Amino acid sequence: LVARILLDDSNVHRHSTQPHIMPGLPGWGDLIEKATASQPRTRIRSVPPASTGGAEAVAVTETRARSETQTTPSNTQWKASNVALSDPRANWKERCEVLEAALAMNAAGVNQGTSGNVSARVPGGFLITPSGMRYEDLKPENIVMVDAGGGYFGPLLPSSEWRMHFDVYKHKPDAMAVLHAHPTYCTALSSQEKGIPAFHYMVAAAGAKEIRCAPYATFGTQALSDSIITALSGGARACLMANHGMICFSNNCRKALDLAVEVEALARQYHIATAAGQPTLLSDDEMSVILAKFRTYGKQESELAGLGEFDRKHAVIPPPRRDLVSKL
């Protein structure tokens, strides 16, 4: 029940090769194939069509993920760019990534139907799945552009939850992709207004010492968006939403889905643990150490110099490198 989490400076790098909610769940490419096998017309072009007048999409077998070395965007990305925001062929790579993540989250069992939504930051705003449309029926050109002022382009309405995506990008400059879904165990916990405490060290994969539950507010409202932003304070990259579901962000769509899968796995594990009583929780001090280890996970020795003393003290300790031993 461990998801692959491959996050950069502020996150842990996991080494499993595929996300799991249930044993035997296929990898990303397999999820895309599963989601689109019965709907050939929903498969995704690797390049935009010359025009959008009825061109059918063609197959792709793997995601075109954003570079793992994506730098943190500056505020200038919220300003209008030279790219025509109304052009459905602009930012084609990100359009494909959003659609692939939407298809994959349903195939993975993280979401059902059209209740979830996925977005990706692009210059001038963000791209998001449209409202109330089956992902199997979408093409990349159907993904909706929302600009920095909260307006949208094109004939399709953006997701009814566009506002919380808008505010995550506004308040979290390191967010490059946002995923909202209604996973079974996350939603069950949220219906009791419960978050996920530090019963397992992997809770820190979501960026904080616990995964909070944002207080309830009606979907699509500013009140819900404000509640989510508060729950995502202190470095958190995921939270539950009372009587609703969960939301998370990362530095590309694939990683956002990986994190969503991990949070759902933790919710399931916590549910099982509490069925037998109250699980022992890790201390606040121990979670501070875990977070420090996550911040150093996967970093080369030269990269540790820029970290604080506490992080360096608790850095993940690798074995000695044998090929650098001096020869006598």
C-alpha contacts under 8 A as a table, 3 or more apart, distances in Angstrom:
res1	aa1	res2	aa2	distance
1	L	20	H	5.38
1	L	21	I	5.60
1	L	22	M	6.75
1	L	23	P	7.32
1	L	262	E	7.73
1	L	265	A	5.81
2	V	16	S	7.50
2	V	19	P	6.69
2	V	20	H	5.91
2	V	21	I	7.61
2	V	262	E	6.24
2	V	265	A	7.02
3	A	14	R	7.58
3	A	16	S	7.06
3	A	18	Q	6.67
3	A	19	P	4.15
3	A	20	H	5.46
3	A	21	I	7.75
3	A	258	D	5.80
3	A	259	L	7.13
3	A	261	V	6.00
3	A	262	E	4.92
3	A	265	A	7.92
4	R	13	H	7.67
4	R	14	R	5.13
4	R	15	H	6.31
4	R	16	S	5.31
4	R	17	T	6.28
4	R	18	Q	5.83
4	R	19	P	5.28
4	R	258	D	5.86
4	R	259	L	7.88
4	R	262	E	7.82
5	I	12	V	6.55
5	I	13	H	5.43
5	I	14	R	4.83
5	I	15	H	7.71
5	I	205	A	7.78
5	I	255	K	6.52
5	I	258	D	5.76
5	I	259	L	6.27
5	I	262	E	7.88
6	L	11	N	7.62
6	L	12	V	6.59
6	L	13	H	4.38
6	L	14	R	5.77
6	L	15	H	7.94
6	L	255	K	6.55
7	L	10	S	7.16
7	L	11	N	4.94
7	L	12	V	5.89
7	L	13	H	5.73
7	L	68	E	7.52
7	L	250	S	7.45
7	L	251	N	7.33
7	L	255	K	6.99
8	D	11	N	5.56
8	D	12	V	7.34
8	D	13	H	7.55
8	D	68	E	7.02
8	D	69	T	7.35
9	D	295	R	6.03
9	D	296	T	7.66
10	S	207	G	7.22
10	S	294	F	7.25
10	S	295	R	5.18
11	N	205	A	6.35
11	N	206	A	7.76
11	N	207	G	6.62
11	N	294	F	5.64
11	N	295	R	5.75
11	N	297	Y	7.77
12	V	205	A	6.08
12	V	294	F	4.56
12	V	295	R	6.59
12	V	296	T	7.91
12	V	297	Y	5.68
12	V	298	G	7.63
13	H	294	F	7.75
13	H	297	Y	6.28
13	H	298	G	6.28
16	S	19	P	7.57
17	T	27	G	7.36
18	Q	25	L	7.90
18	Q	26	P	6.87
18	Q	27	G	4.67
18	Q	28	W	6.90
19	P	25	L	7.24
19	P	26	P	7.69
19	P	27	G	6.41
19	P	28	W	7.70
19	P	258	D	6.18
19	P	261	V	6.68
19	P	262	E	7.83
20	H	23	P	6.54
20	H	24	G	7.46
20	H	25	L	5.56
20	H	26	P	7.86
20	H	108	A	7.85
20	H	261	V	6.84
20	H	262	E	7.90
20	H	265	A	7.87
21	I	25	L	6.96
21	I	108	A	7.25
21	I	109	G	7.57
21	I	261	V	6.43
21	I	262	E	7.87
21	I	264	E	7.34
21	I	265	A	5.86
22	M	25	L	5.82
25	L	108	A	7.15
26	P	30	D	5.55
26	P	31	L	6.19
27	G	30	D	5.29
27	G	31	L	6.14
28	W	31	L	5.06
28	W	32	I	6.37
28	W	62	E	7.28
28	W	63	T	7.78
28	W	104	A	6.95
29	G	32	I	5.16
29	G	33	E	6.28
29	G	61	T	5.70
29	G	62	E	4.79
29	G	63	T	7.01
30	D	33	E	4.98
30	D	34	K	6.00
30	D	61	T	7.89
31	L	34	K	5.00
31	L	35	A	6.02
31	L	103	L	7.69
31	L	104	A	5.27
31	L	107	A	5.75
31	L	108	A	6.88
32	I	35	A	5.15
32	I	36	T	6.16
32	I	61	T	7.10
32	I	62	E	7.44
32	I	100	E	6.46
32	I	103	L	6.37
32	I	104	A	5.59
32	I	107	A	7.69
33	E	36	T	5.28
33	E	37	A	5.52
33	E	61	T	6.72
34	K	37	A	5.40
34	K	38	S	7.94
34	K	107	A	6.91
35	A	38	S	7.49
35	A	39	Q	7.90
35	A	103	L	5.81
35	A	104	A	6.74
35	A	106	N	7.77
35	A	107	A	5.78
35	A	136	E	7.32
36	T	39	Q	5.00
36	T	40	P	6.15
36	T	42	T	6.28
36	T	43	R	6.13
36	T	103	L	7.78
36	T	136	E	6.58
37	A	40	P	6.12
39	Q	42	T	5.64
39	Q	43	R	7.46
39	Q	136	E	6.41
39	Q	137	D	7.79
40	P	43	R	5.72
40	P	58	V	7.86
40	P	59	A	7.75
41	R	56	E	6.12
41	R	57	A	5.84
41	R	58	V	7.26
41	R	137	D	7.58
42	T	57	A	6.29
42	T	58	V	7.94
42	T	136	E	5.43
42	T	137	D	5.70
42	T	138	L	5.94
42	T	139	K	6.00
43	R	57	A	5.46
43	R	58	V	5.39
43	R	59	A	4.88
43	R	60	V	6.62
43	R	139	K	7.49
44	I	57	A	5.18
44	I	58	V	5.43
44	I	59	A	5.50
44	I	60	V	5.78
44	I	96	C	6.59
44	I	139	K	6.68
44	I	140	P	6.85
45	R	48	P	6.47
45	R	49	P	7.88
45	R	57	A	5.25
45	R	58	V	5.06
45	R	59	A	6.39
45	R	60	V	6.65
45	R	96	C	7.63
45	R	140	P	7.77
46	S	60	V	6.79
46	S	93	K	7.55
46	S	96	C	7.67
47	V	92	W	6.93
47	V	93	K	7.88
48	P	89	R	5.60
48	P	92	W	6.19
49	P	52	T	6.26
49	P	55	A	6.83
49	P	89	R	7.35
51	S	55	A	7.41
52	T	55	A	6.05
52	T	88	P	7.70
52	T	89	R	7.95
52	T	141	E	7.35
57	A	139	K	6.70
60	V	63	T	7.72
63	T	96	C	7.68
63	T	97	E	6.41
63	T	100	E	6.84
64	R	93	K	6.60
64	R	96	C	7.44
64	R	97	E	6.44
65	A	97	E	6.49
65	A	252	N	6.76
65	A	253	C	7.30
65	A	254	R	6.71
66	R	70	Q	7.08
66	R	94	E	7.78
66	R	251	N	7.90
66	R	252	N	5.75
66	R	253	C	7.98
67	S	70	Q	5.38
68	E	251	N	7.52
68	E	252	N	7.94
70	Q	251	N	7.13
72	T	173	P	6.57
72	T	174	D	5.18
73	P	76	T	7.96
73	P	77	Q	6.56
73	P	173	P	6.33
73	P	174	D	6.81
74	S	77	Q	5.85
74	S	173	P	7.37
75	N	78	W	5.64
75	N	79	K	7.48
75	N	173	P	7.98
76	T	79	K	5.25
77	Q	80	A	7.57
77	Q	81	S	7.59
77	Q	122	V	7.34
77	Q	123	P	4.69
77	Q	124	G	5.41
77	Q	125	G	7.24
78	W	123	P	6.41
78	W	124	G	4.61
78	W	125	G	5.62
78	W	147	D	7.67
78	W	148	A	5.22
79	K	123	P	7.47
79	K	124	G	5.17
79	K	125	G	7.90
79	K	148	A	6.71
80	A	123	P	7.39
80	A	124	G	4.86
80	A	148	A	7.86
81	S	84	A	7.58
81	S	123	P	6.26
81	S	124	G	5.81
83	V	90	A	7.01
83	V	123	P	7.98
84	A	87	D	5.50
84	A	90	A	7.21
85	L	88	P	7.96
85	L	90	A	7.25
85	L	124	G	7.43
85	L	145	M	6.86
85	L	147	D	7.70
85	L	153	F	7.23
86	S	145	M	7.26
86	S	153	F	5.30
86	S	154	G	6.56
87	D	90	A	5.48
88	P	141	E	4.86
88	P	142	N	7.27
88	P	143	I	7.83
88	P	154	G	7.83
89	R	92	W	5.68
89	R	141	E	6.13
91	N	94	E	5.55
91	N	95	R	6.35
91	N	122	V	7.21
92	W	95	R	4.97
92	W	96	C	6.24
92	W	140	P	7.14
92	W	141	E	7.89
93	K	96	C	5.23
93	K	97	E	6.29
94	E	97	E	4.89
94	E	98	V	6.13
94	E	120	A	6.48
94	E	122	V	7.66
94	E	127	L	7.59
95	R	98	V	5.25
95	R	99	L	6.32
95	R	120	A	8.00
95	R	127	L	6.87
95	R	140	P	5.08
95	R	141	E	7.12
95	R	143	I	6.14
96	C	99	L	5.25
96	C	100	E	5.98
96	C	140	P	5.46
97	E	100	E	5.10
97	E	101	A	6.06
97	E	253	C	6.17
97	E	254	R	7.58
98	V	101	A	5.25
98	V	102	A	6.24
98	V	118	V	5.93
98	V	119	S	5.88
98	V	120	A	6.49
98	V	127	L	7.62
98	V	128	I	7.07
98	V	129	T	7.20
98	V	143	I	7.73
98	V	253	C	6.33
99	L	102	A	5.09
99	L	103	L	6.24
99	L	118	V	7.86
99	L	129	T	7.28
99	L	135	Y	7.12
99	L	138	L	7.63
99	L	139	K	7.60
99	L	140	P	6.46
99	L	143	I	7.48
100	E	103	L	5.18
100	E	104	A	6.01
101	A	104	A	4.96
101	A	105	M	5.97
101	A	118	V	7.05
101	A	253	C	6.06
101	A	254	R	6.30
101	A	257	L	6.72
102	A	105	M	5.40
102	A	106	N	6.70
102	A	116	G	7.93
102	A	117	N	6.85
102	A	118	V	6.11
102	A	129	T	7.90
102	A	135	Y	6.62
103	L	106	N	5.59
103	L	107	A	6.34
103	L	135	Y	6.08
103	L	136	E	7.09
104	A	107	A	4.92
104	A	108	A	5.93
105	M	108	A	5.05
105	M	109	G	6.34
105	M	110	V	5.21
105	M	111	N	5.83
105	M	257	L	6.65
106	N	109	G	5.15
106	N	110	V	5.79
106	N	111	N	4.78
106	N	112	Q	5.67
106	N	113	G	7.17
107	A	110	V	7.66
108	A	111	N	7.69
109	G	112	Q	7.02
109	G	183	P	7.24
110	V	181	A	6.66
110	V	182	H	6.81
110	V	183	P	4.70
110	V	184	T	7.48
110	V	260	A	7.41
110	V	261	V	6.62
110	V	264	E	7.44
111	N	115	S	7.09
111	N	116	G	6.22
111	N	181	A	5.33
111	N	182	H	5.35
111	N	183	P	5.47
112	Q	115	S	6.31
112	Q	116	G	7.40
112	Q	182	H	7.26
113	G	116	G	7.64
113	G	134	R	6.84
114	T	117	N	7.42
114	T	131	S	7.98
114	T	132	G	5.89
114	T	133	M	6.42
114	T	134	R	5.93
114	T	135	Y	7.22
115	S	132	G	7.88
115	S	181	A	6.71
115	S	182	H	7.01
116	G	179	L	7.60
116	G	180	H	5.28
116	G	181	A	4.18
116	G	182	H	6.51
117	N	128	I	7.17
117	N	129	T	5.87
117	N	159	S	6.74
117	N	161	E	7.55
117	N	179	L	6.02
117	N	180	H	5.32
117	N	181	A	6.59
118	V	128	I	5.75
118	V	129	T	5.88
118	V	177	A	7.47
118	V	178	V	5.81
118	V	179	L	4.58
118	V	180	H	6.42
118	V	253	C	7.69
119	S	126	F	6.56
119	S	127	L	5.29
119	S	128	I	4.13
119	S	129	T	6.59
119	S	165	H	7.21
119	S	177	A	5.56
119	S	178	V	5.28
119	S	179	L	6.59
119	S	253	C	7.55
120	A	126	F	5.46
120	A	127	L	5.32
120	A	128	I	6.70
120	A	176	M	5.76
120	A	177	A	4.24
120	A	178	V	6.48
120	A	252	N	7.12
120	A	253	C	6.77
121	R	125	G	6.08
121	R	126	F	4.19
121	R	127	L	6.44
121	R	169	Y	7.40
121	R	175	A	7.66
121	R	176	M	5.04
121	R	177	A	6.02
122	V	125	G	5.58
122	V	126	F	5.06
122	V	127	L	6.97
123	P	126	F	7.43
124	G	147	D	5.66
124	G	148	A	5.89
125	G	145	M	7.24
125	G	146	V	5.67
125	G	147	D	4.22
125	G	148	A	4.79
126	F	145	M	5.92
126	F	146	V	5.44
126	F	147	D	6.52
126	F	148	A	7.99
126	F	166	F	7.87
127	L	143	I	6.24
127	L	144	V	5.40
127	L	145	M	4.58
127	L	146	V	6.17
128	I	143	I	5.71
128	I	144	V	5.26
128	I	145	M	6.57
128	I	146	V	7.44
128	I	158	P	6.40
128	I	159	S	6.86
128	I	162	W	7.44
129	T	142	N	7.78
129	T	143	I	5.12
129	T	144	V	6.14
129	T	158	P	6.31
129	T	159	S	5.92
130	P	133	M	6.39
130	P	142	N	7.21
130	P	143	I	6.08
130	P	144	V	5.95
130	P	156	L	6.25
130	P	157	L	5.63
130	P	158	P	4.29
130	P	159	S	4.79
131	S	156	L	7.52
131	S	157	L	5.67
131	S	158	P	5.25
131	S	159	S	3.97
131	S	160	S	5.87
132	G	159	S	7.27
133	M	137	D	7.19
133	M	138	L	7.48
134	R	137	D	5.41
134	R	138	L	6.90
135	Y	138	L	5.24
138	L	142	N	6.04
138	L	143	I	7.84
139	K	142	N	5.39
139	K	143	I	7.40
140	P	143	I	5.61
141	E	144	V	7.89
142	N	156	L	7.28
144	V	152	Y	6.99
144	V	153	F	6.64
144	V	154	G	6.95
144	V	156	L	6.86
144	V	157	L	7.23
144	V	158	P	5.65
145	M	152	Y	5.57
145	M	153	F	5.59
145	M	154	G	7.71
145	M	158	P	7.78
146	V	150	G	6.02
146	V	151	G	5.53
146	V	152	Y	4.28
146	V	153	F	6.65
146	V	158	P	7.59
147	D	150	G	5.45
147	D	151	G	5.48
147	D	152	Y	6.14
148	A	151	G	7.47
150	G	163	R	7.95
150	G	166	F	7.27
152	Y	157	L	7.68
152	Y	158	P	7.21
153	F	156	L	7.98
154	G	157	L	7.82
158	P	162	W	6.37
159	S	162	W	5.25
160	S	163	R	7.74
160	S	219	F	7.94
160	S	220	G	5.67
161	E	164	M	6.03
161	E	165	H	7.13
161	E	219	F	6.81
161	E	220	G	4.70
162	W	165	H	5.29
162	W	166	F	6.17
162	W	220	G	7.21
163	R	166	F	4.94
163	R	167	D	6.27
163	R	220	G	6.39
163	R	221	T	7.21
163	R	222	Q	6.96
163	R	225	S	6.63
164	M	167	D	5.10
164	M	168	V	6.10
164	M	220	G	7.43
164	M	222	Q	7.65
164	M	224	L	7.44
164	M	225	S	4.62
164	M	228	I	7.56
165	H	168	V	5.16
165	H	169	Y	6.33
165	H	178	V	6.42
166	F	169	Y	5.42
166	F	170	K	6.20
167	D	170	K	4.76
167	D	171	H	6.00
167	D	225	S	6.72
167	D	229	I	7.48
168	V	171	H	5.32
168	V	172	K	5.51
168	V	175	A	7.21
168	V	178	V	7.80
168	V	229	I	6.77
169	Y	172	K	5.26
169	Y	173	P	6.16
169	Y	175	A	5.92
169	Y	176	M	7.54
170	K	173	P	6.78
171	H	229	I	7.57
172	K	175	A	5.48
173	P	176	M	7.94
174	D	250	S	7.58
174	D	251	N	6.91
175	A	178	V	7.13
175	A	249	F	5.76
175	A	250	S	5.46
175	A	251	N	5.75
176	M	249	F	7.21
176	M	250	S	5.98
176	M	251	N	4.47
176	M	252	N	5.55
176	M	253	C	7.83
177	A	249	F	5.52
177	A	250	S	5.52
177	A	251	N	5.81
177	A	252	N	5.01
177	A	253	C	5.23
177	A	256	A	6.42
178	V	247	I	7.31
178	V	248	C	5.86
178	V	249	F	4.32
178	V	250	S	6.71
178	V	253	C	7.14
178	V	256	A	6.41
179	L	247	I	5.73
179	L	248	C	5.54
179	L	249	F	6.20
179	L	253	C	7.63
179	L	256	A	6.11
179	L	257	L	6.82
179	L	260	A	7.53
180	H	245	G	7.57
180	H	246	M	5.85
180	H	247	I	4.29
180	H	248	C	6.59
181	A	245	G	5.96
181	A	246	M	5.74
181	A	247	I	6.53
182	H	186	C	7.18
182	H	187	T	5.92
182	H	244	H	6.72
182	H	245	G	4.29
182	H	246	M	6.24
183	P	186	C	5.45
183	P	187	T	5.87
183	P	245	G	6.42
183	P	246	M	7.34
183	P	264	E	6.38
184	T	187	T	5.30
184	T	188	A	6.13
184	T	264	E	7.72
185	Y	188	A	4.95
185	Y	189	L	6.20
185	Y	264	E	6.22
185	Y	267	A	5.46
185	Y	268	R	5.38
185	Y	271	H	7.47
186	C	189	L	5.30
186	C	190	S	6.11
186	C	240	L	6.54
186	C	245	G	5.98
186	C	246	M	6.50
186	C	263	V	7.61
186	C	264	E	5.75
186	C	267	A	5.49
186	C	268	R	7.60
187	T	190	S	4.92
187	T	191	S	6.17
187	T	240	L	7.54
187	T	241	M	7.74
187	T	242	A	7.69
187	T	243	N	6.58
187	T	244	H	5.93
187	T	245	G	4.50
187	T	246	M	7.16
188	A	191	S	5.26
188	A	192	Q	7.11
188	A	243	N	7.87
189	L	192	Q	5.47
189	L	193	E	6.57
189	L	194	K	5.34
189	L	195	G	6.79
189	L	267	A	7.31
189	L	271	H	7.80
190	S	193	E	4.66
190	S	194	K	5.38
190	S	195	G	6.80
190	S	213	C	6.47
190	S	240	L	6.09
190	S	241	M	5.93
190	S	242	A	4.37
190	S	243	N	5.24
190	S	244	H	6.68
190	S	245	G	6.61
191	S	194	K	7.46
191	S	242	A	5.64
191	S	243	N	4.20
191	S	244	H	7.19
192	Q	242	A	7.37
192	Q	243	N	7.48
193	E	213	C	6.23
193	E	214	A	7.96
193	E	215	P	7.18
193	E	242	A	5.22
193	E	243	N	7.23
194	K	212	R	7.57
194	K	213	C	5.90
194	K	242	A	7.75
195	G	210	E	7.49
195	G	211	I	5.57
195	G	212	R	4.57
195	G	213	C	4.58
195	G	239	C	7.66
195	G	240	L	6.41
196	I	199	F	7.73
196	I	203	V	7.52
196	I	210	E	5.95
196	I	211	I	4.97
196	I	212	R	6.48
196	I	213	C	7.95
196	I	266	L	7.59
196	I	267	A	6.60
196	I	270	Y	7.12
197	P	203	V	7.44
197	P	209	K	7.47
197	P	210	E	4.78
197	P	211	I	6.39
197	P	212	R	7.86
197	P	281	L	7.19
198	A	201	Y	6.43
198	A	203	V	6.03
198	A	204	A	7.94
198	A	209	K	6.29
198	A	210	E	5.59
198	A	281	L	5.32
198	A	282	L	5.48
198	A	283	S	7.76
198	A	287	M	7.51
199	F	203	V	7.65
199	F	270	Y	7.21
199	F	279	P	6.36
199	F	280	T	6.18
199	F	281	L	4.44
199	F	282	L	6.02
200	H	203	V	5.92
200	H	281	L	7.36
200	H	282	L	7.10
201	Y	204	A	6.02
201	Y	282	L	7.44
201	Y	287	M	6.99
201	Y	290	I	6.75
202	M	205	A	5.28
202	M	206	A	7.96
202	M	266	L	7.82
203	V	206	A	6.07
203	V	207	G	7.91
203	V	208	A	7.42
203	V	209	K	6.72
203	V	210	E	6.11
203	V	211	I	6.81
203	V	263	V	7.71
203	V	266	L	7.15
204	A	207	G	5.16
204	A	208	A	5.16
204	A	209	K	5.53
204	A	210	E	6.88
204	A	287	M	7.26
204	A	290	I	6.95
204	A	291	L	6.04
204	A	294	F	7.76
205	A	208	A	7.53
205	A	259	L	7.80
205	A	294	F	7.45
206	A	211	I	7.03
206	A	236	A	5.82
206	A	237	R	5.15
206	A	238	A	5.57
206	A	259	L	7.14
206	A	263	V	7.54
207	G	235	G	5.34
207	G	236	A	4.46
207	G	237	R	5.53
207	G	238	A	7.70
207	G	291	L	7.32
208	A	211	I	6.96
208	A	234	G	6.65
208	A	235	G	5.75
208	A	236	A	4.87
208	A	237	R	7.75
208	A	291	L	7.24
209	K	284	D	7.32
209	K	287	M	5.74
209	K	288	S	7.37
209	K	291	L	7.67
211	I	236	A	7.37
211	I	238	A	6.60
211	I	239	C	5.36
211	I	240	L	7.11
212	R	231	A	5.85
212	R	232	L	7.78
212	R	239	C	5.21
212	R	240	L	6.15
213	C	231	A	6.70
213	C	239	C	5.73
213	C	240	L	4.40
213	C	241	M	5.34
213	C	242	A	6.05
214	A	227	S	5.49
214	A	228	I	5.50
214	A	230	T	7.52
214	A	231	A	5.38
214	A	239	C	6.83
214	A	240	L	6.06
214	A	241	M	4.80
214	A	242	A	5.86
215	P	224	L	7.92
215	P	227	S	6.16
215	P	241	M	6.60
215	P	242	A	5.42
216	Y	224	L	6.87
216	Y	227	S	7.74
216	Y	241	M	6.60
216	Y	242	A	4.75
216	Y	243	N	6.50
216	Y	244	H	7.78
217	A	221	T	7.29
217	A	223	A	5.95
217	A	224	L	4.73
217	A	227	S	7.69
217	A	242	A	8.00
218	T	221	T	5.95
218	T	223	A	7.50
218	T	224	L	6.32
219	F	224	L	6.46
220	G	224	L	6.95
220	G	225	S	7.73
221	T	224	L	5.39
221	T	225	S	6.53
222	Q	225	S	4.93
222	Q	226	D	6.06
223	A	226	D	5.16
223	A	227	S	6.20
224	L	227	S	5.02
224	L	228	I	6.25
225	S	228	I	5.17
225	S	229	I	6.33
226	D	229	I	5.21
226	D	230	T	6.36
227	S	230	T	5.31
227	S	231	A	6.38
228	I	231	A	5.05
228	I	232	L	6.17
228	I	239	C	7.34
228	I	241	M	7.29
229	I	232	L	5.06
229	I	233	S	6.61
230	T	233	S	5.45
231	A	236	A	7.66
231	A	239	C	6.34
232	L	235	G	6.87
232	L	236	A	4.78
232	L	237	R	6.14
232	L	238	A	6.48
232	L	239	C	6.42
233	S	236	A	5.76
236	A	239	C	7.47
237	R	248	C	5.50
237	R	249	F	5.61
237	R	250	S	7.09
238	A	246	M	7.31
238	A	247	I	5.67
238	A	248	C	4.02
238	A	249	F	6.59
238	A	259	L	7.97
238	A	260	A	7.89
238	A	263	V	7.81
239	C	246	M	5.76
239	C	247	I	5.77
239	C	248	C	6.55
240	L	244	H	7.91
240	L	245	G	5.80
240	L	246	M	4.17
240	L	247	I	6.48
241	M	244	H	5.30
241	M	245	G	5.10
241	M	246	M	5.33
241	M	247	I	7.47
242	A	245	G	6.90
246	M	260	A	7.98
247	I	260	A	7.59
248	C	256	A	6.44
248	C	259	L	7.11
248	C	260	A	6.49
249	F	256	A	5.32
249	F	259	L	7.92
250	S	253	C	7.23
250	S	255	K	5.93
250	S	256	A	4.87
250	S	259	L	7.78
251	N	255	K	6.69
251	N	256	A	7.21
252	N	255	K	5.50
252	N	256	A	6.25
253	C	256	A	5.01
253	C	257	L	6.29
254	R	257	L	5.20
254	R	258	D	6.25
255	K	258	D	4.81
255	K	259	L	6.12
256	A	259	L	5.15
256	A	260	A	6.23
257	L	260	A	4.94
257	L	261	V	6.17
258	D	261	V	5.17
258	D	262	E	6.28
259	L	262	E	4.99
259	L	263	V	6.16
260	A	263	V	5.15
260	A	264	E	6.21
261	V	264	E	5.16
261	V	265	A	6.18
262	E	265	A	5.02
262	E	266	L	6.22
263	V	266	L	5.06
263	V	267	A	6.16
264	E	267	A	4.96
264	E	268	R	6.21
265	A	268	R	5.12
265	A	269	Q	6.18
266	L	269	Q	5.01
266	L	270	Y	5.99
267	A	270	Y	5.12
267	A	271	H	6.09
268	R	271	H	5.08
268	R	272	I	6.27
269	Q	272	I	5.16
269	Q	273	A	6.09
270	Y	273	A	4.97
270	Y	274	T	6.11
271	H	274	T	5.33
271	H	275	A	6.38
272	I	275	A	5.24
272	I	276	A	7.29
273	A	276	A	5.84
273	A	277	G	6.86
273	A	278	Q	7.10
273	A	279	P	6.02
274	T	277	G	4.82
274	T	278	Q	5.12
274	T	279	P	6.21
275	A	278	Q	7.93
282	L	286	E	6.26
282	L	287	M	6.68
283	S	286	E	5.15
283	S	287	M	6.32
284	D	287	M	5.18
284	D	288	S	6.30
285	D	288	S	5.08
285	D	289	V	6.51
286	E	289	V	5.06
286	E	290	I	6.26
287	M	290	I	4.81
287	M	291	L	6.05
288	S	291	L	5.19
288	S	292	A	6.27
289	V	292	A	5.06
289	V	293	K	6.26
289	V	311	D	7.91
289	V	314	H	6.25
290	I	293	K	5.02
290	I	294	F	6.18
291	L	294	F	4.99
291	L	295	R	6.24
292	A	295	R	5.09
292	A	296	T	6.48
292	A	310	F	7.22
292	A	311	D	4.78
292	A	312	R	7.95
292	A	314	H	6.13
292	A	315	A	6.63
293	K	296	T	5.14
293	K	297	Y	5.87
293	K	311	D	6.92
293	K	314	H	5.92
293	K	315	A	5.05
293	K	316	V	5.56
294	F	297	Y	4.96
295	R	311	D	7.27
295	R	315	A	7.98
296	T	299	K	5.46
296	T	304	L	7.02
296	T	311	D	7.05
296	T	312	R	7.70
296	T	315	A	5.42
296	T	316	V	6.34
297	Y	315	A	7.35
297	Y	316	V	6.07
299	K	303	E	5.96
299	K	304	L	6.87
300	Q	303	E	5.34
300	Q	304	L	6.89
301	E	304	L	5.43
301	E	305	A	7.50
302	S	305	A	6.08
303	E	306	G	6.26
303	E	307	L	7.79
304	L	307	L	5.40
304	L	312	R	6.39
305	A	312	R	7.75
307	L	311	D	6.19
307	L	312	R	6.39
308	G	311	D	5.36
308	G	312	R	6.26
309	E	312	R	5.12
309	E	313	K	6.02
310	F	313	K	5.08
310	F	314	H	6.34
311	D	314	H	5.27
311	D	315	A	5.80
312	R	315	A	5.02
321	R	324	L	6.02
321	R	325	V	7.40
322	R	325	V	5.54
